[in-house]
Amino acid sequence: MGGILQGRVALVTGASRGIGYFTAIELAKAGAHVIACARTTGGLEELDDAIKRETGESATLVPFDLADMGAIDALGQAIHDRWGKLDVLVANAGILGVISPIGHVEAKVFEKVMLLNVTATWRLIRSVEPLLTKSDAGRAVILSSGAAHKCRPFWGPYSASKAAVEALARTWAGEQENFTLRVNAVDPGATRTAMRAQAMPGEDPDTLPHPSEVAKAILPLVDPAMTETGRLFSVREQRFLTYHMPD
């Protein structure tokens, strides 16, 4: 029996582990054919095995580094050539950088965080927007973070990058609101991931939600029946948050 995404094509970045990995599995269980992107080939192969166990179907694995802008452009062309459209985008890939006073962050570290978290997200949007608009109900989810709003000390590069990502998502949503594409950002909250362990090395991971819980919360946001756009969804609060929109 088909799920809500039966016959649809979904692209997930950062799919070799954590939230991306489990989101790819949820999308596949809902009937989507998953295009899974990540740098780690072994992690992608493990994902493919998991999807086969859960659904009997295989994923399309695309191992590449999102720092390669030409590869992002080529990905959009390859999806066009094979499927002619894209129904779901989950832009999940990102890096933490360092936890450090702003003035102590090395230029190359700051630039890498911005490249992978912001520029690559923009380039991905640019590459797949024409494909998403060919879908009868294109859905895009951009992973953000509470760091974009808390702006806690020592988290400067990551906080700035996630604030920028949310701005991209909201702008894109506004540009598409009169069409069928719906775009939302997601704050997953503290989650049991490798990035969280890097940021909070003394924290007990067993006290945190598993990334599969976040994946289950993302699934309804890519449902063709979902109509919200330009919003920020809080997984912890299980609701859309309201942005303050100035007059």
LUMVEXFI-25857 format. One record per residue (C-alpha): residue number from 1; y, z, x. Coordinates in Angstrom, 3 decimals, decimal comma. Layout:
LUMVEXFI-25857
+-----+----------+----------+----------+
:   k :        Y :        Z :        X :
+-----+----------+----------+----------+
: NUM :        Y :        Z :        X :
...
+-----+----------+----------+----------+
//
This chain:
LUMVEXFI-25857
+-----+----------+----------+----------+
:   k :        Y :        Z :        X :
+-----+----------+----------+----------+
:   1 :    0,000 :    0,000 :    0,000 :
:   2 :    3,385 :   -1,018 :    1,424 :
:   3 :    6,192 :    1,373 :    2,248 :
:   4 :    9,940 :    1,086 :    1,755 :
:   5 :   10,245 :   -1,182 :    4,810 :
:   6 :    7,298 :   -3,446 :    4,110 :
:   7 :    7,851 :   -6,863 :    5,672 :
:   8 :   11,043 :   -5,817 :    7,432 :
:   9 :   11,890 :   -6,006 :   11,152 :
:  10 :   13,295 :   -2,943 :   12,941 :
:  11 :   14,724 :   -2,571 :   16,450 :
:  12 :   14,666 :    0,857 :   18,132 :
:  13 :   16,205 :    1,563 :   21,536 :
:  14 :   15,108 :    4,479 :   23,703 :
:  15 :   11,732 :    4,202 :   21,990 :
:  16 :    9,477 :    5,447 :   24,796 :
:  17 :    9,983 :    9,150 :   24,069 :
:  18 :   11,695 :   11,754 :   21,926 :
:  19 :   13,622 :   10,800 :   18,804 :
:  20 :   13,293 :    7,063 :   19,441 :
:  21 :    9,518 :    7,296 :   19,861 :
:  22 :    8,925 :    9,174 :   16,631 :
:  23 :   11,469 :    7,116 :   14,705 :
:  24 :    9,617 :    3,962 :   15,707 :
:  25 :    6,393 :    5,477 :   14,371 :
:  26 :    8,056 :    6,454 :   11,069 :
:  27 :    9,481 :    2,964 :   10,630 :
:  28 :    6,092 :    1,414 :   11,318 :
:  29 :    4,405 :    3,762 :    8,831 :
:  30 :    6,987 :    2,656 :    6,261 :
:  31 :    5,875 :   -0,947 :    6,757 :
:  32 :    8,336 :   -2,305 :    9,331 :
:  33 :    7,416 :   -4,391 :   12,322 :
:  34 :    8,976 :   -2,439 :   15,203 :
:  35 :   10,668 :   -3,979 :   18,214 :
:  36 :   10,630 :   -1,100 :   20,697 :
:  37 :   12,967 :   -1,064 :   23,692 :
:  38 :   13,023 :    1,316 :   26,660 :
:  39 :   12,936 :    1,307 :   30,448 :
:  40 :    9,526 :    2,997 :   30,665 :
:  41 :    6,662 :    0,560 :   30,134 :
:  42 :    4,045 :    3,328 :   30,028 :
:  43 :    5,904 :    5,155 :   27,256 :
:  44 :    6,197 :    1,951 :   25,245 :
:  45 :    2,473 :    1,309 :   25,619 :
:  46 :    1,737 :    4,845 :   24,392 :
:  47 :    3,997 :    4,153 :   21,403 :
:  48 :    2,149 :    0,931 :   20,648 :
:  49 :   -1,164 :    2,809 :   20,722 :
:  50 :    0,245 :    5,441 :   18,339 :
:  51 :    1,514 :    2,778 :   15,919 :
:  52 :   -1,872 :    1,050 :   15,989 :
:  53 :   -3,600 :    4,352 :   15,172 :
:  54 :   -1,206 :    5,071 :   12,314 :
:  55 :   -0,894 :    1,598 :   10,796 :
:  56 :   -3,418 :   -0,763 :   12,328 :
:  57 :   -0,507 :   -2,964 :   13,428 :
:  58 :    1,091 :   -3,450 :   16,833 :
:  59 :    4,716 :   -3,247 :   17,906 :
:  60 :    6,710 :   -5,728 :   19,959 :
:  61 :    7,468 :   -4,030 :   23,289 :
:  62 :   10,599 :   -4,932 :   25,225 :
:  63 :   10,834 :   -3,005 :   28,523 :
:  64 :   14,304 :   -3,366 :   29,997 :
:  65 :   17,295 :   -1,350 :   31,163 :
:  66 :   20,225 :   -1,220 :   28,732 :
:  67 :   22,507 :   -1,376 :   31,749 :
:  68 :   21,536 :   -5,063 :   31,890 :
:  69 :   24,054 :   -6,630 :   29,513 :
:  70 :   22,528 :  -10,069 :   29,877 :
:  71 :   19,179 :   -8,665 :   28,732 :
:  72 :   20,829 :   -7,227 :   25,610 :
:  73 :   22,258 :  -10,657 :   24,786 :
:  74 :   18,876 :  -12,266 :   25,416 :
:  75 :   17,211 :   -9,744 :   23,101 :
:  76 :   19,351 :  -10,871 :   20,178 :
:  77 :   18,505 :  -14,501 :   20,877 :
:  78 :   14,777 :  -13,721 :   21,139 :
:  79 :   14,797 :  -11,890 :   17,798 :
:  80 :   16,606 :  -14,842 :   16,236 :
:  81 :   14,101 :  -17,316 :   17,628 :
:  82 :   11,063 :  -15,353 :   16,411 :
:  83 :   12,170 :  -13,766 :   13,126 :
:  84 :   15,537 :  -15,292 :   12,279 :
:  85 :   16,941 :  -11,938 :   11,181 :
:  86 :   16,875 :   -8,188 :   11,775 :
:  87 :   16,684 :   -5,628 :    8,975 :
:  88 :   17,038 :   -2,313 :   10,819 :
:  89 :   18,752 :   -1,169 :   14,011 :
:  90 :   18,311 :    2,349 :   15,370 :
:  91 :   20,531 :    2,631 :   18,459 :
:  92 :   19,063 :    5,767 :   19,977 :
:  93 :   19,099 :    5,271 :   23,755 :
:  94 :   21,485 :    7,384 :   25,773 :
:  95 :   21,840 :    9,672 :   28,778 :
:  96 :   23,366 :   13,101 :   29,310 :
:  97 :   24,935 :   12,598 :   32,729 :
:  98 :   25,840 :   15,980 :   34,194 :
:  99 :   26,990 :   19,347 :   32,906 :
: 100 :   30,039 :   19,879 :   35,107 :
: 101 :   33,786 :   20,511 :   35,051 :
: 102 :   35,543 :   17,216 :   34,314 :
: 103 :   37,336 :   17,236 :   37,641 :
: 104 :   34,045 :   17,565 :   39,512 :
: 105 :   32,244 :   14,671 :   37,826 :
: 106 :   31,650 :   11,811 :   40,247 :
: 107 :   33,127 :    8,487 :   39,183 :
: 108 :   29,748 :    6,752 :   39,361 :
: 109 :   28,199 :    9,367 :   37,046 :
: 110 :   30,999 :    9,096 :   34,477 :
: 111 :   30,851 :    5,309 :   34,582 :
: 112 :   27,070 :    5,283 :   34,099 :
: 113 :   27,301 :    7,554 :   31,040 :
: 114 :   29,932 :    5,290 :   29,514 :
: 115 :   27,994 :    2,154 :   30,426 :
: 116 :   24,721 :    3,262 :   28,845 :
: 117 :   26,036 :    5,292 :   25,915 :
: 118 :   29,077 :    3,257 :   24,889 :
: 119 :   29,247 :   -0,205 :   26,452 :
: 120 :   25,555 :   -0,896 :   25,906 :
: 121 :   25,863 :    0,219 :   22,265 :
: 122 :   28,802 :   -2,138 :   21,757 :
: 123 :   26,914 :   -4,965 :   23,464 :
: 124 :   23,886 :   -4,272 :   21,267 :
: 125 :   26,039 :   -4,379 :   18,122 :
: 126 :   27,538 :   -7,645 :   19,320 :
: 127 :   24,087 :   -9,101 :   19,990 :
: 128 :   22,364 :   -8,173 :   16,723 :
: 129 :   25,156 :   -8,163 :   14,133 :
: 130 :   24,540 :  -11,831 :   13,215 :
: 131 :   20,853 :  -10,987 :   12,689 :
: 132 :   21,547 :   -7,902 :   10,561 :
: 133 :   23,905 :   -9,883 :    8,346 :
: 134 :   21,098 :  -12,362 :    7,641 :
: 135 :   19,072 :   -9,533 :    6,094 :
: 136 :   19,437 :   -8,903 :    2,368 :
: 137 :   19,900 :   -5,200 :    3,196 :
: 138 :   20,683 :   -4,702 :    6,882 :
: 139 :   20,796 :   -1,062 :    7,955 :
: 140 :   22,103 :    0,341 :   11,256 :
: 141 :   21,841 :    3,920 :   12,493 :
: 142 :   23,765 :    4,955 :   15,603 :
: 143 :   22,658 :    8,226 :   17,211 :
: 144 :   25,567 :   10,554 :   17,920 :
: 145 :   25,690 :   14,268 :   18,735 :
: 146 :   27,473 :   17,442 :   17,748 :
: 147 :   28,963 :   17,248 :   21,254 :
: 148 :   31,327 :   14,557 :   19,936 :
: 149 :   33,072 :   17,198 :   17,817 :
: 150 :   32,455 :   20,482 :   19,631 :
: 151 :   33,763 :   19,187 :   22,968 :
: 152 :   32,391 :   22,244 :   24,711 :
: 153 :   33,443 :   22,959 :   28,294 :
: 154 :   31,541 :   21,075 :   31,026 :
: 155 :   30,147 :   18,441 :   28,611 :
: 156 :   33,066 :   16,015 :   29,089 :
: 157 :   31,344 :   12,673 :   29,829 :
: 158 :   28,638 :   13,071 :   27,181 :
: 159 :   31,053 :   14,384 :   24,529 :
: 160 :   33,499 :   11,558 :   25,179 :
: 161 :   30,751 :    8,957 :   25,035 :
: 162 :   29,395 :   10,200 :   21,711 :
: 163 :   32,888 :   10,378 :   20,201 :
: 164 :   33,339 :    6,754 :   21,237 :
: 165 :   29,982 :    5,789 :   19,737 :
: 166 :   30,966 :    7,348 :   16,404 :
: 167 :   34,242 :    5,421 :   16,496 :
: 168 :   32,316 :    2,196 :   17,052 :
: 169 :   29,992 :    2,977 :   14,148 :
: 170 :   32,810 :    3,780 :   11,744 :
: 171 :   34,793 :    0,702 :   12,749 :
: 172 :   31,744 :   -1,520 :   12,366 :
: 173 :   30,968 :   -0,007 :    8,967 :
: 174 :   34,506 :   -0,687 :    7,788 :
: 175 :   34,275 :   -4,302 :    8,880 :
: 176 :   31,033 :   -4,737 :    6,923 :
: 177 :   31,721 :   -2,657 :    3,799 :
: 178 :   32,189 :   -5,720 :    1,570 :
: 179 :   28,869 :   -7,157 :    2,703 :
: 180 :   25,259 :   -5,963 :    2,598 :
: 181 :   25,108 :   -4,276 :    6,026 :
: 182 :   25,343 :   -0,471 :    5,980 :
: 183 :   26,153 :    1,477 :    9,175 :
: 184 :   25,944 :    5,235 :    9,665 :
: 185 :   25,934 :    7,672 :   12,574 :
: 186 :   23,446 :   10,530 :   12,885 :
: 187 :   23,877 :   13,930 :   14,511 :
: 188 :   20,294 :   15,058 :   15,153 :
: 189 :   21,301 :   18,589 :   16,134 :
: 190 :   19,486 :   20,558 :   18,809 :
: 191 :   16,066 :   18,930 :   19,172 :
: 192 :   13,038 :   19,434 :   21,395 :
: 193 :   13,683 :   16,532 :   23,774 :
: 194 :   13,786 :   15,955 :   27,520 :
: 195 :   17,574 :   15,525 :   27,336 :
: 196 :   17,959 :   18,890 :   25,625 :
: 197 :   15,782 :   20,517 :   28,287 :
: 198 :   17,996 :   18,979 :   30,973 :
: 199 :   21,136 :   20,337 :   29,304 :
: 200 :   19,715 :   23,770 :   28,420 :
: 201 :   17,046 :   24,569 :   31,045 :
: 202 :   16,656 :   28,222 :   29,992 :
: 203 :   16,094 :   27,471 :   26,320 :
: 204 :   12,690 :   27,965 :   24,688 :
: 205 :   11,785 :   24,498 :   23,332 :
: 206 :    9,501 :   26,034 :   20,714 :
: 207 :   12,608 :   27,379 :   18,951 :
: 208 :   13,886 :   23,836 :   18,343 :
: 209 :   12,929 :   21,233 :   15,728 :
: 210 :   10,462 :   18,598 :   16,907 :
: 211 :   11,860 :   15,040 :   17,245 :
: 212 :    9,439 :   13,903 :   14,535 :
: 213 :   11,500 :   15,956 :   12,076 :
: 214 :   14,620 :   14,019 :   13,041 :
: 215 :   12,698 :   10,764 :   12,649 :
: 216 :   11,733 :   11,678 :    9,089 :
: 217 :   15,413 :   12,355 :    8,313 :
: 218 :   16,455 :    8,967 :    9,711 :
: 219 :   13,994 :    6,984 :    7,580 :
: 220 :   15,928 :    7,287 :    4,269 :
: 221 :   19,074 :    6,041 :    6,026 :
: 222 :   17,455 :    2,650 :    6,636 :
: 223 :   16,016 :    2,313 :    3,137 :
: 224 :   17,267 :   -0,931 :    1,524 :
: 225 :   18,272 :    1,212 :   -1,470 :
: 226 :   20,610 :    3,392 :    0,639 :
: 227 :   24,283 :    2,638 :   -0,110 :
: 228 :   26,285 :    5,054 :    2,073 :
: 229 :   28,180 :    3,529 :    4,987 :
: 230 :   30,626 :    4,684 :    7,643 :
: 231 :   29,394 :    8,257 :    7,402 :
: 232 :   27,972 :   10,881 :    9,762 :
: 233 :   24,650 :   12,348 :    8,687 :
: 234 :   23,769 :   15,843 :    9,935 :
: 235 :   20,022 :   16,305 :   10,265 :
: 236 :   20,433 :   20,066 :   10,551 :
: 237 :   22,424 :   20,243 :    7,303 :
: 238 :   20,488 :   17,405 :    5,638 :
: 239 :   23,644 :   15,821 :    4,287 :
: 240 :   26,433 :   13,391 :    5,050 :
: 241 :   29,502 :   15,022 :    6,537 :
: 242 :   32,984 :   13,972 :    5,450 :
: 243 :   35,338 :   12,643 :    8,076 :
: 244 :   39,004 :   13,633 :    7,778 :
: 245 :   40,785 :   10,398 :    7,027 :
: 246 :   44,543 :   10,597 :    7,682 :
: 247 :   46,981 :    9,152 :    5,149 :
+-----+----------+----------+----------+
//
